[in-house]
């Protein structure tokens, strides 16, 4: 179902994919603080919402599945695929390939990743405050990884990649609105993207790199987590 909230979130997602580099570089709070803010919110989102949701979905399928861990395995698979793509760019093999080839491998994965996350966000039955609150977390997460990807391959990202990512995001949003909102396929998408998101947040968004501001990371993580817990209790999400 198309709502005003979903339209706003969809537009924001696409604009972020197109202008993440500009958003970070021209941020009034500075590059370090914005990236640390996005990382703090993302890690809180993963532990307070994504992992509990994954656990809930696994329990719902537990009666018919053999191992009671299938969705967790898909989460692990998502983490491993993301790790493989990330590691590929650092290997000696990648140094012998053209920058375009290496970038295409990475951006192809992120197109799938953007499609899945956008589909999940728009296919789930969340409205108003809840949708805007979760949309904020995903928006900041998109800013973080899109910036890192574009920073490393600035020319290719600016000329091609950002439009490919925006297209995948748009397609995922549209299909999420009109496609199925439940079932094993949807739960598998949630599980796969959860594993990939967990790796991305821990490996790229925790404040151990030069683009980090520890106080901002800690405060944003704790404030977002506390606010989410309070809102979930108040609105019974």
N, C-alpha and C positions, 0 to 999 in steps of 0.2 A: 504494500500500500504506500503510495506517494504522499508524504506529508511535507509541511514547510520545513520541519527539522531535517528531514532526509535530503531535501533539495539544498539547504544551507551546507550541510555536512559534505555532500557530494561536490559542490562547487569549491569548498575549502580544500578538500583532498586534491582535486585537480590543480588548483592554483599552487598548492604546495609542491606538487611534482614539477610544475613548470618553473617555479621561482624559489626553490629552497635555498639555492646559493645566495641569491639576492637578499632573501629574508634574513639569513644568518649574518651575512657580511654587513648589512645595514641595520642590524638590530640595535635599538636604543640602549639596551642593557649590555651589549657587547657579545662577541662571538662565544667566549668561554662560558658566560653565564647562561646564554640561551641553550647551548648544547648540553650543559649540565642540568638545566631545567628539564629539557626533553628527556634526558637519561633518567633523572630522578622520578619523573612521572611515569615513564615507561616501565621501570623496574617495579614500582608500586602497583601499576596496572597488571603486570604479569602475575605477581604473587597474591594480590587481593582479589582479582577478578578472573584472569585466564586460568590459572591452575585450579581454583575451586570449581570453575565451570567445566573444565576437563574432567575432574573427579566426578562431578554430578552426571555428566554425559556417560561416563564409563559405567556408573552404577545403574543407569537406566538400561544399558545394554547388557548388564551383567547376567541377567537371567537366561539369555539365549546364547551368549558367547561362551566359548570353551575355557578361556584362560583368565577372563576378567582384567586383562591388561592390553587388549588390542589397541585401544585409542592411545594409551601411553606409548606403545611401540611406534605408532604413527608420529607421535610427538618426537620421539627419539629419531625417527627417520628424517623428519623435518630439520632437526638440529644437525644431523650428519650431512644432509645435502647442502645446507647452508655452509657448514664448516668446509666441505669439499670445494665449493665454489670460492669461498674466501681463501682457502689454502692454495688453490690452483694459481691464483694471481701472484702468489709469493714464490712459486716453484721455479727451478732453473728452466724447465720446459717453457714456461710462460715468457721468460726473457728472450727466447728465440723466436717467439711469435710476434706478429705486429700488434701494436696497441689496440687496433680496431678489433682483432680477434679476441684478445683478452677481455676487452670491454663488452663485446657482444655476449660472451659467456656469462659475465656478471649481470648485465642488464636484462638478459633473457630470464635469469632466475628471479630477479626483482620484479619483472613484469608479471610472472606467475604469482609471486608473493603478494604484489599489490592487488592483483585480480582476486585472489583468495580472500585477503583481509577485507577488501571492499565488498565482496559478495557476502561474507559473513555478517559484516556490520549492517548491511542493508536488508538482509534476509531475516534477521532476528526481529522478534516482536518487541522492540523497545521504542518508547516515545518520550517526547518532551524533555524533562530534566535529565532523565537517564540517558537518552540518545545523545544529547548535547555534551553530557559529562564524559561519556565513553568516547564520543567523537573528538573531544579535546585531547584525550590521551593518545589516540591513534594519529591525530594530526601532528602532535609533537614528535611522536615516534617516526612518522614519515619525514619530518624535517631533518631529524638526526641522520638516518641512514641515507637519504637522498643527498644530503649535503656531503657526507663522506664520499659517496660514489662520485658525485660531480666534482669535488675538489681534486680527486686523484686523476680524473680524466676530463678536465674542464672543457676542452674544445669539442670532444665527441659528445659529451653530455649536453652541452649547450646547443649544438647543432642537430643532434638526433635523439639522444637518449631520453631527455626529459619529455619529449613529445611521445615517445614510445611508452614511457611510464604513465603519462597522463592518459593515453589511450587505453591502456590496460586497466587503469583505475576507473575510468568512465565505463568501460564494458562491464567490469565487475559490479559496479554500482547499479547499472541498468538491469543486469541479469539477476542481481540480488533482490531488486524490487519485484520483478515479475516471475522469478524462478521459485522452485520449492524452498521452503523455509525450515524443513525438518527432514529427518531420515539419516541413514548411515552415511550417505555422501556428505551431507552438511557437517555431521559430527567428525568425519574424517578430515574435512577441510579445516575445522577448528583445531583438531589435534595437530595436524601437520604444521599449520601456521603458528601454533603455540610453541612448538619446539624450535622453529626458526626464529621466532621473536625472542625466545629466552636466550638463545645463543647470541643474537645480534645485540641485545641489551647488555649482556655480561661482557662480551668481547669488545664491543665498540663504544658503548655508551656509559659504562662505569668510569668514574673520573680518575683514570691512571695515565691518561695521555696529556699532552701539552695543552689541548683544548679542553680544559676542565677547571671547574671552580667548586671545590669540595663543599663549602657551606651551602651554596645554591642547590647542589645535588641532594644533600642530606635534608635540607628544609623542604624542598619541593616533594621529595619522596615521602616524607613523614606527613606533611600536610595533606597531600593527595590521598594517601592511604587512610588517614584518619577521617577525612571528609567522605571518602567512599564508604567506609564502614558505617559511619553515622547515617548517610543517606540510604544505604541498603537496609538499615534497621528501621529508619523512619518510614520509608516508602514500601518496605517489604519487597525489594527487588529480587 
